Amino acid sequence: MPTLPSISLRPRPSVLVLALLSALVLAGCGSGGSRRVSYDTEEFDSTTTHTRSYEATEAQTCEAARRALLSQGYMVTAANADLVTARKSFQPAAEVHVEVEFRVVCAAEGGRGGKGARPKSTVAFATALQDRYGLKKVNNSASLGVGAFGSLSLPLTGSDDAMVKVASQTLTDERFYDRFFALLDRFLEGQEPGAEEPEDLPEPAAPAPAATPGPATTFPVPSSPNRG
């Protein structure tokens, strides 16, 4: 009987190399997509979304920002001549809670004319951070103390509802900031110029020099007649 040729089932080395290269390429594509982060799209090409310039002092601009936020229901957490922070809560759904923290920084722009002169203008930088919270059930296990045995953990569990932060994002909608800056401008126009910073008082005039007394004037005293 003729013998059949033997067939080897072992793959060739070239086939193994091609399969390995293909796996590496696919793995690289998958890992590259997962490594992409959101800030890759930051181009730093716009300076109008979060900033506006005003013909006012730093204190006047931040005071207008404080009043603008108060008028919209924000709770001011800090306020001074160059910084205002405020927070507001929202409830878009039954199990969703959103908090927006607003921050305004006022910085002088332009040179100063001299001692006591005011800056030409002020730049207001505004940033809003949105924190999102979701309702989450937390399981609690019950423990029971039993004399000398100490405490025993029983399989009795209960659940409590708790709000957990699920997302945090800086707002970048230009229309959102446009409305805020327009409201800030309205409150800035209502302020009296120099209301927050009093004008420099004029220096008091020097006192007039005292008059120098002249020589004393003497008058002759008439002699009394002799009595006989």
Backbone as numpy.savetxt, mean C-alpha at the origin, in Angstrom:
# Nx Ny Nz CAx CAy CAz Cx Cy Cz
14.32 -82.62 -40.07 13.45 -81.43 -40.07 14.34 -80.21 -40.07
14.04 -79.23 -40.97 14.87 -78.00 -40.99 14.63 -77.18 -39.75
15.72 -76.55 -39.28 15.63 -75.72 -38.07 15.23 -74.30 -38.43
14.32 -73.70 -37.61 13.84 -72.33 -37.86 14.87 -71.34 -37.32
15.01 -70.24 -38.03 15.97 -69.22 -37.53 15.47 -68.62 -36.24
16.38 -68.35 -35.33 16.00 -67.74 -34.04 15.77 -66.24 -34.21
14.72 -65.74 -33.56 14.34 -64.32 -33.63 14.65 -63.67 -32.29
15.45 -62.66 -32.32 15.83 -61.96 -31.07 14.80 -60.87 -30.78
14.26 -60.87 -29.53 13.29 -59.87 -29.11 13.94 -58.67 -28.41
15.24 -58.64 -28.30 15.94 -57.55 -27.63 15.98 -56.34 -28.56
15.56 -55.15 -28.14 15.57 -53.98 -29.02 16.98 -53.56 -29.35
17.12 -52.94 -30.50 18.42 -52.47 -30.94 18.83 -51.25 -30.12
20.14 -51.00 -30.00 20.61 -49.82 -29.25 20.11 -48.51 -29.83
20.01 -48.41 -31.16 19.55 -47.17 -31.77 18.11 -46.87 -31.39
17.28 -47.90 -31.30 15.88 -47.71 -30.91 15.80 -47.21 -29.47
16.63 -47.76 -28.59 16.64 -47.32 -27.20 17.06 -45.86 -27.07
18.04 -45.45 -27.84 18.49 -44.06 -27.79 17.40 -43.12 -28.26
16.71 -43.43 -29.33 15.62 -42.59 -29.83 14.49 -42.48 -28.82
14.14 -43.60 -28.18 13.06 -43.57 -27.19 13.45 -42.71 -25.99
14.72 -42.80 -25.58 15.17 -42.00 -24.43 15.15 -40.51 -24.77
15.60 -40.14 -25.96 15.59 -38.74 -26.37 14.16 -38.20 -26.44
13.25 -38.98 -26.95 11.85 -38.55 -27.03 11.27 -38.31 -25.65
11.58 -39.19 -24.71 11.06 -39.02 -23.34 11.62 -37.76 -22.70
12.91 -37.47 -22.94 13.52 -36.27 -22.38 12.90 -35.02 -22.97
12.62 -35.00 -24.26 12.00 -33.83 -24.89 10.61 -33.58 -24.33
9.83 -34.67 -24.21 8.48 -34.51 -23.66 8.52 -34.04 -22.22
9.44 -34.54 -21.43 9.56 -34.11 -20.03 9.96 -32.65 -19.94
10.86 -32.22 -20.84 11.26 -30.82 -20.84 10.12 -29.90 -21.20
9.30 -30.28 -22.17 8.15 -29.45 -22.54 7.16 -29.35 -21.40
6.94 -30.49 -20.72 5.98 -30.45 -19.61 6.47 -29.62 -18.46
7.75 -29.74 -18.11 8.27 -28.97 -16.99 8.34 -27.49 -17.33
8.62 -27.14 -18.60 8.68 -25.73 -18.97 7.33 -25.05 -18.81
6.25 -25.76 -19.15 4.93 -25.16 -18.99 4.55 -24.97 -17.54
4.97 -25.90 -16.66 4.61 -25.78 -15.26 5.43 -24.72 -14.55
6.62 -24.40 -15.04 7.46 -23.41 -14.39 7.07 -21.98 -14.75
6.24 -21.78 -15.71 5.84 -20.44 -16.10 5.05 -19.79 -14.96
5.43 -18.57 -14.61 4.78 -17.86 -13.51 4.07 -16.64 -14.06
3.20 -16.06 -13.22 2.35 -14.98 -13.69 3.13 -13.71 -13.97
4.24 -13.47 -13.23 4.94 -12.21 -13.44 5.83 -12.22 -14.68
5.81 -13.30 -15.46 6.54 -13.29 -16.73 5.99 -12.25 -17.70
4.73 -11.87 -17.53 4.11 -10.90 -18.44 4.39 -9.46 -18.03
5.10 -9.22 -16.92 5.41 -7.87 -16.50 6.39 -7.23 -17.48
5.97 -6.14 -18.12 6.82 -5.47 -19.10 7.29 -4.11 -18.60
6.71 -3.59 -17.50 7.10 -2.30 -16.94 7.09 -1.21 -18.01
6.04 -1.19 -18.82 5.96 -0.21 -19.91 4.94 0.88 -19.65
4.12 0.76 -18.60 3.08 1.74 -18.35 3.32 2.40 -17.00
3.20 3.74 -16.98 3.37 4.49 -15.72 2.13 5.29 -15.38
1.00 4.96 -15.99 -0.22 5.72 -15.75 -1.28 4.95 -14.99
-1.11 3.64 -14.82 -2.14 2.86 -14.14 -2.21 3.20 -12.66
-1.07 3.26 -12.00 -1.03 3.43 -10.55 -0.56 4.82 -10.11
-0.34 5.75 -11.01 0.22 7.06 -10.64 -0.57 8.19 -11.29
-0.61 9.32 -10.56 -1.15 10.57 -11.09 -0.37 11.72 -10.46
-0.27 12.83 -11.18 0.40 14.02 -10.69 -0.64 15.10 -10.40
-0.41 15.83 -9.30 -1.34 16.87 -8.86 -0.55 18.12 -8.49
-1.14 19.27 -8.79 -0.53 20.54 -8.40 -0.92 20.84 -6.96
-0.29 20.16 -6.05 -0.57 20.31 -4.62 0.60 19.77 -3.84
0.58 19.99 -2.54 1.63 19.47 -1.67 1.36 18.01 -1.33
2.35 17.37 -0.74 2.17 15.98 -0.33 1.05 15.84 0.70
1.03 16.75 1.68 0.00 16.65 2.72 -1.39 16.87 2.15
-1.55 17.80 1.22 -2.85 18.05 0.62 -3.31 16.86 -0.21
-2.40 16.25 -0.97 -2.76 15.11 -1.82 -3.17 13.91 -0.98
-2.41 13.60 0.06 -2.76 12.46 0.90 -4.04 12.72 1.70
-4.29 13.96 2.09 -5.53 14.27 2.79 -6.72 14.08 1.86
-6.59 14.48 0.60 -7.66 14.25 -0.37 -7.88 12.75 -0.61
-6.78 11.97 -0.63 -6.92 10.52 -0.78 -7.62 9.90 0.41
-7.31 10.38 1.60 -7.97 9.86 2.81 -9.47 10.13 2.78
-9.85 11.33 2.38 -11.28 11.66 2.32 -11.99 10.89 1.22
-11.29 10.68 0.10 -11.89 9.91 -0.99 -12.18 8.47 -0.56
-11.24 7.85 0.14 -11.45 6.47 0.60 -12.53 6.41 1.68
-12.55 7.38 2.58 -13.59 7.40 3.61 -14.97 7.55 3.00
-15.09 8.32 1.93 -16.40 8.53 1.31 -16.94 7.27 0.65
-16.07 6.28 0.38 -16.49 5.03 -0.26 -16.58 3.88 0.72
-16.55 4.16 2.02 -16.73 3.12 3.02 -15.47 2.39 3.43
-14.30 2.88 3.03 -13.05 2.24 3.46 -12.73 2.66 4.89
-12.19 1.73 5.65 -11.76 2.00 7.01 -10.28 2.33 6.98
-9.95 3.58 7.31 -8.56 4.04 7.25 -7.80 3.43 8.42
-6.70 2.77 8.12 -5.86 2.14 9.15 -4.62 2.96 9.47
-4.19 3.84 8.55 -3.04 4.72 8.80 -3.15 5.91 7.87
-2.75 7.09 8.38 -2.81 8.30 7.57 -1.81 9.31 8.12
-0.96 9.82 7.24 -0.05 10.91 7.60 0.20 11.76 6.37
1.26 12.57 6.40 1.47 13.54 5.33 1.85 12.90 4.00
2.36 11.67 3.99 2.80 11.06 2.73 2.34 9.62 2.55
1.45 9.11 3.41 0.99 7.73 3.29 -0.42 7.58 3.85
-1.26 6.83 3.10 -2.62 6.52 3.55 -2.88 5.05 3.22
-3.34 4.28 4.21 -3.76 2.90 3.98 -5.18 2.72 4.50
-5.96 1.94 3.79 -7.36 1.72 4.16 -7.78 0.32 3.71
-8.85 -0.18 4.32 -9.32 -1.55 4.04 -10.84 -1.55 3.95
-11.35 -2.41 3.05 -12.80 -2.55 2.87 -13.13 -4.01 2.63
-14.25 -4.47 3.18 -14.68 -5.87 3.07 -15.84 -6.00 2.09
-15.87 -7.12 1.36 -16.92 -7.42 0.40 -17.39 -8.86 0.62
-18.62 -9.14 0.24 -19.20 -10.47 0.35 -19.87 -10.82 -0.97
-19.10 -11.21 -2.00 -19.70 -11.49 -3.31 -20.57 -12.74 -3.33
-20.34 -13.68 -2.41 -21.13 -14.91 -2.36 -21.29 -15.34 -0.91
-22.16 -16.33 -0.69 -22.46 -16.74 0.68 -21.24 -17.30 1.39
-20.37 -18.01 0.69 -19.22 -18.65 1.30 -17.90 -18.05 0.81
-17.96 -16.81 0.33 -16.76 -16.15 -0.18 -16.67 -14.77 0.47
-15.50 -14.45 0.99 -15.25 -13.15 1.61 -14.03 -12.53 0.94
-14.14 -11.24 0.60 -13.07 -10.53 -0.10 -12.73 -9.27 0.67
-11.45 -9.01 0.85 -10.96 -7.79 1.47 -10.01 -7.09 0.52
-10.21 -5.78 0.39 -9.35 -4.95 -0.47 -8.61 -3.97 0.42
-7.29 -4.02 0.36 -6.45 -3.09 1.10 -5.87 -2.06 0.13
-6.20 -0.78 0.37 -5.77 0.30 -0.52 -4.60 1.04 0.12
-3.61 1.37 -0.69 -2.41 2.05 -0.19 -2.07 3.19 -1.14
-1.92 4.39 -0.60 -1.58 5.58 -1.39 -0.32 6.21 -0.80
0.68 6.43 -1.63 1.92 7.09 -1.23 2.04 8.40 -2.01
2.30 9.49 -1.29 2.42 10.82 -1.90 3.88 11.24 -1.85
4.45 11.57 -3.03 5.86 11.95 -3.12 5.98 13.26 -3.88
6.84 14.15 -3.37 7.04 15.45 -4.01 7.73 15.27 -5.35
7.34 16.09 -6.31 7.91 16.05 -7.65 8.35 17.45 -8.03
9.51 17.59 -8.67 10.00 18.90 -9.07 10.88 19.50 -8.01
11.59 20.56 -8.40 12.50 21.22 -7.48 11.79 22.20 -6.58
12.52 22.66 -5.59 12.00 23.65 -4.65 12.67 24.99 -4.94
11.86 26.03 -4.89 12.36 27.34 -5.23 13.31 27.92 -4.22
13.27 27.54 -2.99 14.13 28.09 -1.96 13.62 27.69 -0.60
14.15 28.33 0.40 13.77 28.00 1.77 12.30 28.34 1.99
11.54 27.35 2.45 10.13 27.56 2.72 9.24 27.46 1.51
9.82 27.26 0.29 8.99 27.16 -0.92 8.35 25.79 -1.01
7.21 25.71 -1.66 6.47 24.46 -1.78 6.87 23.73 -3.06
6.74 22.41 -3.11 7.06 21.68 -4.34 6.10 22.04 -5.45
6.58 21.91 -6.68 5.74 22.26 -7.82 4.54 21.33 -7.93
4.73 20.05 -7.70 3.63 19.09 -7.81 3.95 17.85 -6.97
2.95 16.97 -6.85 3.07 15.75 -6.07 2.58 14.57 -6.89
3.29 13.46 -6.81 2.89 12.23 -7.48 2.22 11.31 -6.46
1.04 10.83 -6.79 0.31 9.90 -5.94 0.42 8.50 -6.54
0.95 7.56 -5.75 1.07 6.16 -6.16 0.00 5.36 -5.42
-0.85 4.67 -6.14 -1.95 3.91 -5.54 -1.84 2.44 -5.91
-2.04 1.57 -4.91 -2.01 0.13 -5.11 -3.10 -0.51 -4.26
-3.84 -1.43 -4.84 -4.90 -2.13 -4.13 -4.61 -3.63 -4.16
-4.62 -4.25 -2.98 -4.38 -5.69 -2.85 -5.68 -6.37 -2.44
-6.06 -7.39 -3.19 -7.31 -8.12 -2.94 -7.00 -9.50 -2.36
-7.52 -9.75 -1.15 -7.40 -11.05 -0.50 -8.76 -11.75 -0.56
-8.75 -13.00 -0.97 -9.98 -13.78 -1.12 -9.99 -14.92 -0.10
-11.08 -15.05 0.63 -11.22 -16.08 1.66 -12.39 -17.00 1.30
-12.22 -18.29 1.58 -13.26 -19.27 1.34 -13.62 -20.01 2.61
-14.85 -20.49 2.68 -15.33 -21.22 3.85 -14.82 -22.65 3.81
-14.17 -23.08 4.90 -13.62 -24.42 4.98 -14.01 -25.06 6.30
-14.38 -26.33 6.25 -14.77 -27.07 7.45 -13.53 -27.69 8.10
-13.38 -27.46 9.39 -12.24 -27.99 10.14 -12.75 -29.06 11.10
-12.21 -30.28 10.99 -12.63 -31.39 11.85 -11.90 -31.32 13.19
-12.67 -31.53 14.25 -12.12 -31.53 15.61 -12.40 -32.88 16.26
-11.36 -33.52 16.83 -11.51 -34.80 17.52 -11.68 -34.54 19.01
-12.52 -35.38 19.65 -12.80 -35.22 21.08 -11.92 -36.15 21.89
-11.45 -35.69 23.06 -10.64 -36.52 23.96 -11.34 -36.60 25.31
-11.16 -37.73 25.98 -11.84 -37.98 27.25 -10.81 -38.45 28.28
-10.82 -37.85 29.47 -9.91 -38.26 30.53 -10.50 -39.40 31.35
-9.73 -40.48 31.50 -10.21 -41.66 32.22 -9.22 -41.99 33.33
-9.40 -41.44 34.50 -8.65 -41.80 35.70 -7.17 -41.99 35.46
-6.70 -43.20 35.87 -5.27 -43.50 35.80 -4.79 -43.73 34.37
-5.71 -43.94 33.46 -5.31 -44.21 32.08 -4.97 -42.93 31.32
-5.20 -41.80 31.94 -4.94 -40.54 31.24 -6.07 -40.18 30.30
-5.75 -39.52 29.21 -6.76 -39.10 28.25 -6.80 -40.07 27.08
-7.98 -40.41 26.67 -8.19 -41.29 25.53 -8.85 -40.50 24.42
-8.37 -40.69 23.21 -8.94 -40.02 22.05 -10.05 -40.89 21.49
-11.25 -40.34 21.47 -12.41 -41.07 20.96 -12.68 -40.67 19.52
-13.28 -41.55 18.76 -13.57 -41.24 17.35 -14.78 -40.34 17.18
-15.03 -39.47 18.14 -16.13 -38.53 18.02 -15.58 -37.24 17.42
-16.04 -36.88 16.26 -15.53 -35.71 15.56 -16.64 -34.71 15.32
-16.23 -33.46 15.25 -17.16 -32.38 14.89 -16.49 -31.46 13.89
-17.26 -30.63 13.27 -16.72 -29.74 12.25 -17.11 -28.31 12.56
-16.15 -27.40 12.39 -16.38 -25.97 12.55 -16.06 -25.29 11.23
-16.82 -24.24 10.94 -16.59 -23.48 9.72 -15.58 -22.37 9.99
-14.61 -22.23 9.12 -13.58 -21.21 9.26 -13.28 -20.61 7.89
-12.97 -19.30 7.88 -12.61 -18.61 6.66 -11.10 -18.72 6.46
-10.70 -19.26 5.33 -9.29 -19.49 5.02 -8.93 -18.72 3.76
-7.77 -18.03 3.79 -7.34 -17.29 2.61 -6.99 -18.27 1.50
-7.60 -18.06 0.35 -7.38 -18.95 -0.79 -6.68 -18.25 -1.95
-6.62 -16.91 -1.95 -5.97 -16.20 -3.06 -5.64 -14.79 -2.61
-4.61 -14.23 -3.22 -4.19 -12.85 -2.95 -3.63 -12.28 -4.25
-4.13 -11.12 -4.66 -3.74 -10.58 -5.96 -3.80 -9.05 -5.94
-2.82 -8.42 -6.59 -2.82 -6.97 -6.75 -3.72 -6.59 -7.92
-4.63 -5.66 -7.67 -5.55 -5.23 -8.72 -4.82 -4.38 -9.75
-5.05 -4.67 -11.01 -4.39 -3.95 -12.10 -5.36 -3.36 -13.11
-6.64 -3.32 -12.78 -7.64 -2.78 -13.70 -7.50 -1.26 -13.77
-7.22 -0.73 -14.97 -7.02 0.71 -15.12 -8.28 1.50 -14.78
-9.46 0.95 -15.10 -10.70 1.68 -14.82 -10.92 1.83 -13.32
-10.49 0.86 -12.53 -10.61 0.93 -11.07 -9.82 2.12 -10.53
-8.58 2.26 -10.99 -7.74 3.36 -10.51 -8.16 4.70 -11.12
-8.68 4.68 -12.34 -9.17 5.93 -12.94 -10.29 6.54 -12.10
-11.19 5.70 -11.61 -12.30 6.21 -10.79 -11.79 6.76 -9.47
-10.79 6.08 -8.88 -10.26 6.57 -7.61 -9.54 7.91 -7.79
-8.69 8.02 -8.80 -7.95 9.26 -9.00 -8.89 10.42 -9.35
-9.96 10.14 -10.08 -10.93 11.20 -10.39 -11.60 11.69 -9.11
-11.92 10.78 -8.20 -12.53 11.18 -6.92 -11.52 11.93 -6.06
-10.26 11.51 -6.07 -9.23 12.23 -5.32 -9.10 13.66 -5.83
-9.17 13.83 -7.14 -9.05 15.17 -7.73 -10.21 16.06 -7.29
-11.40 15.49 -7.16 -12.55 16.28 -6.72 -12.37 16.76 -5.28
-11.87 15.89 -4.40 -11.64 16.29 -3.02 -10.47 17.27 -2.93
-9.52 17.16 -3.84 -8.38 18.08 -3.82 -8.81 19.47 -4.25
-9.72 19.57 -5.18 -10.20 20.88 -5.60 -11.00 21.57 -4.51
-11.62 20.81 -3.61 -12.41 21.41 -2.55 -11.59 21.93 -1.39
-10.29 21.62 -1.36 -9.45 22.09 -0.26 -9.01 23.53 -0.53
-8.90 24.29 0.56 -8.40 25.65 0.45 -6.88 25.61 0.34
-6.31 26.41 -0.56 -4.85 26.40 -0.68 -4.18 26.77 0.62
-3.23 25.96 1.05 -2.50 26.24 2.28 -3.27 25.94 3.54
-4.37 25.16 3.46 -5.16 24.88 4.66 -4.40 24.00 5.63
-3.61 23.03 5.08 -2.89 22.12 5.95 -1.54 22.69 6.40
-0.96 23.59 5.61 0.35 24.13 5.93 0.22 25.64 6.05
0.27 26.21 7.24 0.12 27.64 7.39 1.27 28.39 6.76
0.95 29.61 6.29 1.97 30.44 5.69 2.98 30.87 6.75
4.22 31.17 6.30 5.25 31.66 7.21 4.88 33.04 7.71
4.91 33.24 9.00 4.58 34.54 9.57 5.73 35.51 9.34
5.43 36.80 9.08 6.50 37.78 8.89 7.28 37.97 10.17
8.57 38.23 10.01 9.40 38.44 11.18 9.02 39.76 11.86
9.01 39.79 13.19 8.64 41.02 13.88 9.66 42.10 13.63
9.15 43.36 13.55 10.03 44.49 13.29 10.92 44.74 14.49
12.13 45.21 14.22 13.07 45.49 15.30 12.59 46.69 16.10
12.71 46.69 17.42 12.25 47.83 18.22 13.08 49.08 17.94
12.41 50.25 18.03 13.09 51.52 17.77 14.09 51.78 18.88
15.25 52.35 18.53 16.25 52.63 19.57 15.75 53.67 20.55
16.09 53.50 21.83 15.65 54.44 22.85 16.37 55.77 22.70
15.65 56.86 23.00 16.22 58.21 22.86 17.26 58.44 23.94
18.39 59.08 23.54 19.47 59.37 24.49 19.14 60.64 25.28
19.09 60.59 26.60 18.73 61.80 27.36 19.80 62.86 27.24
19.37 64.14 27.06 20.30 65.25 26.93 20.71 65.79 28.30
21.56 66.82 28.30 21.99 67.40 29.58 20.83 68.06 30.30
20.80 67.94 31.62 19.71 68.52 32.42 19.78 70.05 32.37
18.60 70.65 32.25 18.51 72.12 32.20 18.28 72.65 33.60
19.12 73.66 34.04 18.99 74.26 35.38 18.37 75.64 35.26
17.53 75.92 36.18 16.88 77.24 36.23 17.38 77.98 37.47
17.68 79.32 37.36 18.14 80.08 38.53 17.02 80.24 39.55
17.38 80.09 40.83 16.41 80.24 41.92 16.59 81.64 42.50
15.51 82.47 42.52 15.64 83.83 43.04 15.92 83.81 44.55
16.80 84.73 44.98 17.14 84.83 46.40 16.08 85.61 47.14
15.81 85.18 48.34 14.78 85.84 49.14 15.34 87.12 49.75
14.55 88.28 49.85 15.06 89.52 50.42 15.32 89.40 51.91
16.35 90.22 52.38 16.68 90.18 53.81 15.66 90.95 54.61
15.23 90.41 55.68 14.25 91.06 56.57 15.02 91.79 57.66
14.61 93.11 57.95 15.25 93.89 58.97 14.71 93.64 60.35
